């Protein structure tokens, strides 16, 4: 979105929350951005730790961050399910646009409801006045196709090279999962890793440029069930195996959608047999998604007043979706 907005001359002040500034990388495109502690999930070995999440998030501090954020000078507040900007806009009656995958869950799409707490968070975490939800399929709802900034013309897959991005799993568990697949090359990105190679496992620290370069050479991706990487894999036609984070309804819902659509394979835990079957399979899905970012940027530049349902119909009309329909 950042390059698309800049191209149209839209002036944007970016705010990031939920991560320490030291954990951010490749941020040059965002200019003089702001960081705030915000809120974040805490996890261990691929599962959300609700107790730690509640104890380690400072709600009083969050309230102060919301109150201290001056949004009066902006024409529009855009939140990608980020709570500080959303609530700062709501409490000062500034128009808020919600843009992101999470806003798709307000519609009748495949999803895991989760607990009452999960449902409350999804409904109240980052409120907005108008939303543009993104998803891999429209599900007959006013959703937009993914923003998947990859160039399929540059995709040159190397046989038996697999990209692995499981940031919420331990490196020990990931290594155990891949043990025995010595005839495959695995490129593994992990927040707790440095760059080094051991046998057929090449570990890398996070970095978007290197990650994108590796993605364009891999024939398969093993990852958690986030939205963006799966979107890029579908755009390139890379076969996909996802393991959703336990206790995270959004990721569990994403895995459900991928399975129902037939767009990817799923496993509820790091399972060796499932991985072996997937590695030997040739199943993959390629979808030529349109340049959603440019269309949304134009919509924002014009005040975000056009009905999102009309934009949805125009964009999906340009896509030849796989024949298999969602169940």
N, C-alpha and C positions, 0 to 999 in steps of 0.2 A: 504493500500500500504506500509506503513512504516515497519511492521513486514516482509512482503514478500521481500522487498528490503534488509533489514538487513540480512535475512536468506541467501541471495545470496552474501553477502559481499560487497554490493554496499554502498559506503560512500555518505551520503546525508546531505547537509546543508539545513534545512527547514526555509522558510520565510513565515510569516503570516501577512496579512494586512487587513484593513477594520474594525478591532475591537480594542478596548482598551485592553492592556495586562491584565487588571483586569477582563475582561469579558471572558477570555480564561480559560478552565478547562480540566483536564485529559490530560495534555500535556507531561507527562513523556516520552512517547514513542518517542518523537521528539528530545530528547536530548537538546543540546545547540542551541535552535532555535532563529531566529531573528524576531523582530516585527517592522512593519512600519505602519504609519497612513493610507497610501493608499487612496482608495476611498470606499464609501459605500452609499447604498440607505438609505434615511430617510423616515420613514413611520409613519402614524397615523391611528389608528382604522382600520387596515387591508388594507390601501391604500398607495401606493407610493406618497410622496409629492415632486413633481418635483421641485417646487420653493425652498424648503428647501434643497433638494439634490444638486441643483446647487449652492446655496448660502453657504452651510456649507462644501462643498468640496473645498479644496485649490489646484487648478491646478498648481500653481507655486511651491508649496511644493512637489506635485507629481513629477513634472519635475526634481526637485533637488534630490528626492529619486531615480529616475531612473538613473540619471547621476552619482550618488555617489555609486551605487551598482556595485562592481567589479566582473564581471563574467568571466574574462579571465582565472582564475585558475581552472575553471570547464570544464569537458569534454562535458557536456550537460546541458541545461537549460530545466526544466520541469515546465510547468505552468498549474494549474487547473483553468484557466480563471482568473488568478491573474495578474494585469497589470504591476506591477513594474518589476517582473522577465521577463515577456514577452517582454516588451519594452527595458529593459536593454540588453537582448539577441539580439533583432532585430537591435538595433542601433550600436552594436559592432560586428555584423555579426557572432554571436555565434549561433549554431544550437539550435532551440527551438522546443520542443515537447509539443503540447497542449493535455492534458488528462483531460477529464471531460464530463459531460452531455451537457454543452453549445455548444461543438463542433459538436454535432449531428445536430444542426440546419443549418449547411451549406448544408445539403442534403434535398431531397424532402420528408419531413416527415410532419405529421400534426402539424401545428403551426399557431400562431397568429402573423401577421406581425407587428402590433403596428404602432407607428408613425414613421416619417422619423428619428427622434432623436433616437428612440428605435432601428431601423434598423442599424443606424450608430454605435451605441454603441456595438451592437452584432457583427458587422463586424470588429470593430477596437479596442475594449476594451483590448483584450489580443491576439495579432497576434502570429502566429507560422509558422514554416516551414513544419511540419507534424503533423497531428492531429489524435487522437483516441477518437472518440465520443462514449459515452455510452448511451444506451436506453433500455427500457423494451422489445422492439421488433426490429427486424432488418429493417423492412419496405423495404426490398429488397435493402438495402444500406450497405456500408461497415462499419457498426457500431458494437460495442462490447456490450455484455451483462453487466448488472450492476455489480458493486462491492458491494456485500451485505453480510458483515461479520457477519452472525448470524448462530447459530447452530440449525437447525430444530429439531434435536433429543431431544433438551432440551425444546421444546415448549409444555407447559402444560396449555392450556387455562382454565380460570375460567369463568363459565357461567355468562353473564351479566356484565362482567368487561371490561371497555372501557378505552383505553389510549387516552388522548387528548393533542395535541401539536400544539397550535396556537399562536406562539410567537409574531406575528404582530397584533393580536387582543387585545382589552382591556379585562382585567379580568372581568370587569362588564358585558360586552357584552357576554362573554363566559358563565358566570353564568346565565344570562337571557336565553341563548340558551338551557341550560340543565335543566332549571326549569320545574318541572312536571314529570321528569323521575326518580322518587324516587326509583323505583324497579331496577335501575342500579347503579353500582359502577363506578365512574369516577376517574381516576388517571390523574391529570392535571399537566403538566410541563410548567412553564412560567418564563421568565427572570426576571420578577418583583415580584416573589413570594418567600416566605419562606416556610419551611415545616410545614404544619398544616392541620388538618382535620375539616370539618364542614359538618355535616350530611353525605350525600353520596358523597361528593366531597373531595378528598384528593389532596391538592396542594403540589407540590414539586419544589424546585429550580433545575436548570439544573445540570446534572451530568451523564456522560455516563454509568457508571457501574450500578447505580440505574435504569436509563432509560432502559437499556438492560434487566435487571432483570424483570422490570414491563412489558416490551414488550412481554416477553416470557410467561406471564400469562394472557394476554388480548385476548378477542375474536374479538375485533374491534378496529380500530384506526381512530380518527378524527384529521385531520391535514391540514395545508396549503399544497399547491401543489408543494412542493420541491421534489427533486429526490431521495435522499438517504433513507429517512424513508419509502416512498412508495415502494422502491426496497426491503427493509427488510420485509415489510408486505407481499409482493408478494412471497418472498422466504419462509416465514413461513405459508402462506395460511390464513392470517388474513384479514377479510373483511375491506374495506377501504372507507372512506368518506373524500373528500378533498374540501377545499374552497381556491381557488387561491387568491393571493394578487391582489387587483385591481391596474391596471396601471403597472403590471409586466408581460410582454409578455411571459417570460419563464414559469412562473407558470401557466398562462392562457393556454399556449400551452400544458403543462403537463396534465392539467385537460382535455383538448380536447382529447389528446391521450388516457388517461385512459378510457374516455367515449367511444371513437370509438373502442378501443380494447375490451371493456367489462370487464376490469380488476378492475374497481372501480366505485363508485358513486361520483357525484360532486354536488356542490351548489355554485352559484355565490355570495351568501351572507349568513350570519349566519341565516339559515332558520329553524324554529322549526318543521314545517310539514315535510320537507325533512328529517330532522334528525330522526323524529319519524318513518317514513316509513323505513328508512335505519336500524334503531335499530331492527325493527321487521322482517327484511329480513334475509335470510340465504345465500345470494349470496356472494361468495368469490372466489378468484382465487389463486391457488398455482402453482408456477413455480420453478422447481429445477435448478436454475442458476448455472453454473460451477464456479470454483475458478478463476475468471477473474483476480484477483489481482496477483496471482502467475504467470499466463501466461504473463501479462503485465510487471511484474518485470523482468522476464527472457528476454523479448523483449528489455527492457531498458538496462539490464546488457550486452546484446550482441550488443549494439550500436543503437538500434531502427532503424534497416535498413530493416528488413523484411517487405514486403508490408502488410499494415494493413488490406487490403481486404482479404488476404489469412488467416490471423489470425481470422478474423471475420467468415469466412466460417467454419473453424475448430471448433470454439466455439459453434456457433449456431447449428451445426450438432449434438451436444451432448444433445440438449434440446428438450423435447417434449412440444412444445408450445400448448396452448389451441386450440381446433379446430376452434373456432371463429376467422376469419381473420379480419384485420383492414379494415375499410370502407374508 
